[in-house]
Amino acid sequence: MRRRDKRREVSSIVALVAPYGRRPARLYSRHREGSFTSQDIIAALRYFRGKVGRPLTIVWDGLNQHHSAETLDFVTRPPRGLPP
């Protein structure tokens, strides 16, 4: 995407939940000015998992924070206190 003006950057993390059974599709999101940190990404994943209540399939771009040791450690650990 190209920036059209000099306003501050807004970053987003979005979770799309496909419809299943009688449940409709759902969309959850987190937004912030500037860039997300690894801690922000982990907090968003926890939030999405809590809302969805089941494992997530994560699709992301090449953002460095997606591949940080902290983020990779989080996504490879079994979830605590949530159903598998």
PyRosetta script that sets phi, psi and omega in degrees:
from pyrosetta import init, pose_from_sequence

init()
pose = pose_from_sequence("MRRRDKRREVSSIVALVAPYGRRPARLYSRHREGSFTSQDIIAALRYFRGKVGRPLTIVWDGLNQHHSAETLDFVTRPPRGLPP")
pose.set_psi(1, 147.3)
pose.set_omega(1, 176.8)
pose.set_phi(2, -102.0)
pose.set_psi(2, 144.0)
pose.set_omega(2, 176.4)
pose.set_phi(3, -82.1)
pose.set_psi(3, 128.2)
pose.set_omega(3, -176.7)
pose.set_phi(4, -96.3)
pose.set_psi(4, -17.3)
pose.set_omega(4, -179.9)
pose.set_phi(5, -146.1)
pose.set_psi(5, -173.3)
pose.set_omega(5, -175.5)
pose.set_phi(6, -100.6)
pose.set_psi(6, 19.0)
pose.set_omega(6, 177.6)
pose.set_phi(7, -70.7)
pose.set_psi(7, 164.0)
pose.set_omega(7, -178.5)
pose.set_phi(8, -65.6)
pose.set_psi(8, 150.5)
pose.set_omega(8, 178.3)
pose.set_phi(9, -72.0)
pose.set_psi(9, 140.2)
pose.set_omega(9, 174.1)
pose.set_phi(10, -118.7)
pose.set_psi(10, 126.7)
pose.set_omega(10, 178.9)
pose.set_phi(11, -105.6)
pose.set_psi(11, 149.8)
pose.set_omega(11, -178.4)
pose.set_phi(12, -134.8)
pose.set_psi(12, 146.1)
pose.set_omega(12, 169.2)
pose.set_phi(13, -123.6)
pose.set_psi(13, 128.8)
pose.set_omega(13, -172.9)
pose.set_phi(14, -129.1)
pose.set_psi(14, 142.0)
pose.set_omega(14, 174.0)
pose.set_phi(15, -122.0)
pose.set_psi(15, 123.6)
pose.set_omega(15, 176.1)
pose.set_phi(16, -107.0)
pose.set_psi(16, 125.0)
pose.set_omega(16, 178.8)
pose.set_phi(17, -107.3)
pose.set_psi(17, 118.2)
pose.set_omega(17, -179.1)
pose.set_phi(18, -68.4)
pose.set_psi(18, 151.3)
pose.set_omega(18, 177.7)
pose.set_phi(19, -66.4)
pose.set_psi(19, 145.4)
pose.set_omega(19, 174.4)
pose.set_phi(20, -150.7)
pose.set_psi(20, 144.2)
pose.set_omega(20, -175.7)
pose.set_phi(21, 56.6)
pose.set_psi(21, -129.5)
pose.set_omega(21, 178.2)
pose.set_phi(22, -98.3)
pose.set_psi(22, 6.9)
pose.set_omega(22, -179.5)
pose.set_phi(23, -86.6)
pose.set_psi(23, 133.7)
pose.set_omega(23, 179.8)
pose.set_phi(24, -76.9)
pose.set_psi(24, 167.3)
pose.set_omega(24, 173.8)
pose.set_phi(25, -63.3)
pose.set_psi(25, 149.0)
pose.set_omega(25, 179.2)
pose.set_phi(26, -133.9)
pose.set_psi(26, 153.0)
pose.set_omega(26, 179.5)
pose.set_phi(27, -132.0)
pose.set_psi(27, 125.4)
pose.set_omega(27, 176.6)
pose.set_phi(28, -120.0)
pose.set_psi(28, 147.8)
pose.set_omega(28, -179.6)
pose.set_phi(29, -150.9)
pose.set_psi(29, 158.5)
pose.set_omega(29, 173.6)
pose.set_phi(30, -133.3)
pose.set_psi(30, 136.7)
pose.set_omega(30, -178.4)
pose.set_phi(31, -132.3)
pose.set_psi(31, 153.2)
pose.set_omega(31, 175.5)
pose.set_phi(32, -160.3)
pose.set_psi(32, 154.9)
pose.set_omega(32, 173.4)
pose.set_phi(33, -74.9)
pose.set_psi(33, 139.3)
pose.set_omega(33, -180.0)
pose.set_phi(34, 82.7)
pose.set_psi(34, -161.3)
pose.set_omega(34, -175.6)
pose.set_phi(35, -94.5)
pose.set_psi(35, 154.8)
pose.set_omega(35, 173.5)
pose.set_phi(36, -82.4)
pose.set_psi(36, 144.4)
pose.set_omega(36, 172.2)
pose.set_phi(37, -95.8)
pose.set_psi(37, 172.2)
pose.set_omega(37, 175.3)
pose.set_phi(38, -59.0)
pose.set_psi(38, -39.7)
pose.set_omega(38, 179.3)
pose.set_phi(39, -63.6)
pose.set_psi(39, -37.8)
pose.set_omega(39, 177.4)
pose.set_phi(40, -64.4)
pose.set_psi(40, -41.9)
pose.set_omega(40, -179.8)
pose.set_phi(41, -64.3)
pose.set_psi(41, -43.6)
pose.set_omega(41, 179.0)
pose.set_phi(42, -63.3)
pose.set_psi(42, -43.4)
pose.set_omega(42, 178.8)
pose.set_phi(43, -61.8)
pose.set_psi(43, -41.0)
pose.set_omega(43, 178.9)
pose.set_phi(44, -65.4)
pose.set_psi(44, -42.5)
pose.set_omega(44, 178.3)
pose.set_phi(45, -62.4)
pose.set_psi(45, -40.0)
pose.set_omega(45, 176.1)
pose.set_phi(46, -62.2)
pose.set_psi(46, -44.6)
pose.set_omega(46, 179.1)
pose.set_phi(47, -60.2)
pose.set_psi(47, -49.6)
pose.set_omega(47, -179.2)
pose.set_phi(48, -61.4)
pose.set_psi(48, -43.7)
pose.set_omega(48, -179.4)
pose.set_phi(49, -63.1)
pose.set_psi(49, -39.2)
pose.set_omega(49, 177.4)
pose.set_phi(50, -64.6)
pose.set_psi(50, -38.1)
pose.set_omega(50, 179.0)
pose.set_phi(51, -71.9)
pose.set_psi(51, -42.2)
pose.set_omega(51, -175.9)
pose.set_phi(52, -78.2)
pose.set_psi(52, -39.3)
pose.set_omega(52, 177.1)
pose.set_phi(53, 78.2)
pose.set_psi(53, 14.8)
pose.set_omega(53, 176.3)
pose.set_phi(54, -154.1)
pose.set_psi(54, 169.8)
pose.set_omega(54, -176.8)
pose.set_phi(55, -56.5)
pose.set_psi(55, 150.8)
pose.set_omega(55, -179.9)
pose.set_phi(56, -108.1)
pose.set_psi(56, 148.3)
pose.set_omega(56, 167.0)
pose.set_phi(57, -102.3)
pose.set_psi(57, 121.6)
pose.set_omega(57, -174.5)
pose.set_phi(58, -100.3)
pose.set_psi(58, 130.0)
pose.set_omega(58, 175.3)
pose.set_phi(59, -126.1)
pose.set_psi(59, 121.7)
pose.set_omega(59, 179.0)
pose.set_phi(60, -144.4)
pose.set_psi(60, 168.7)
pose.set_omega(60, -178.1)
pose.set_phi(61, -89.4)
pose.set_psi(61, -163.2)
pose.set_omega(61, -175.3)
pose.set_phi(62, -87.3)
pose.set_psi(62, 18.1)
pose.set_omega(62, 179.0)
pose.set_phi(63, -53.4)
pose.set_psi(63, 132.8)
pose.set_omega(63, -177.9)
pose.set_phi(64, -55.3)
pose.set_psi(64, -38.0)
pose.set_omega(64, -178.4)
pose.set_phi(65, -65.1)
pose.set_psi(65, -24.0)
pose.set_omega(65, 176.9)
pose.set_phi(66, -68.2)
pose.set_psi(66, -26.2)
pose.set_omega(66, -175.2)
pose.set_phi(67, -111.8)
pose.set_psi(67, 13.3)
pose.set_omega(67, 179.1)
pose.set_phi(68, -69.2)
pose.set_psi(68, 157.2)
pose.set_omega(68, 179.2)
pose.set_phi(69, -58.8)
pose.set_psi(69, -39.0)
pose.set_omega(69, -179.0)
pose.set_phi(70, -64.4)
pose.set_psi(70, -45.1)
pose.set_omega(70, 179.8)
pose.set_phi(71, -68.0)
pose.set_psi(71, -45.4)
pose.set_omega(71, 179.9)
pose.set_phi(72, -63.1)
pose.set_psi(72, -37.3)
pose.set_omega(72, 176.0)
pose.set_phi(73, -61.4)
pose.set_psi(73, -42.6)
pose.set_omega(73, -179.6)
pose.set_phi(74, -64.0)
pose.set_psi(74, -47.9)
pose.set_omega(74, -174.7)
pose.set_phi(75, -73.1)
pose.set_psi(75, -17.0)
pose.set_omega(75, 178.7)
pose.set_phi(76, -94.5)
pose.set_psi(76, -9.5)
pose.set_omega(76, 177.1)
pose.set_phi(77, -82.1)
pose.set_psi(77, 147.1)
pose.set_omega(77, 172.9)
pose.set_phi(78, -64.9)
pose.set_psi(78, 143.7)
pose.set_omega(78, 178.9)
pose.set_phi(79, -65.2)
pose.set_psi(79, 146.5)
pose.set_omega(79, 177.4)
pose.set_phi(80, -103.3)
pose.set_psi(80, 128.5)
pose.set_omega(80, 172.9)
pose.set_phi(81, 74.0)
pose.set_psi(81, 8.7)
pose.set_omega(81, 177.5)
pose.set_phi(82, -123.6)
pose.set_psi(82, 150.7)
pose.set_omega(82, 178.7)
pose.set_phi(83, -63.4)
pose.set_psi(83, 143.7)
pose.set_omega(83, -179.8)
pose.set_phi(84, -67.4)
pose.dump_pdb("model.pdb")
